[in-house]
Amino acid sequence: MEEPHLLAGLTAGYALSLAVVYRFDEPLLWLGWAVAAVVASGAALAWLNR
């Protein structure tokens, strides 16, 4: 997958998941979303900078 497509996919996934979490507004959902966002960001950075 090319870098621009990966970044666009990550951005879209981030925005969509944020909208879902915002809609339900549950503390545990926010915590899970934050952990998943950090893991996804870190994995993408590690993969792109290999």
GIHU-V627426 format. One record per pair of residues at least 4 apart in sequence whose C-alpha atoms are under 7 Angstrom apart, sorted by the first residue. I is the first residue (numbers start at 1). J is the second residue. Records with the same first field share a line. If there is no record, write none. Layout:
BEGIN
I: J + J
END
This chain:
BEGIN
1: 5 + 6
2: 6
3: 7
4: 8
5: 9
6: 10
7: 11
8: 12
9: 13
10: 14
11: 15
12: 16
13: 17
14: 18
15: 19
16: 20
17: 21
18: 22
19: 23
20: 24
21: 25 + 29 + 30
26: 30
27: 31
28: 32
29: 33
30: 34
31: 35
32: 36
33: 37
34: 38
35: 39
36: 40
37: 41
38: 42
39: 43
40: 44
41: 45
42: 46
43: 47
44: 48
45: 49
46: 50
END
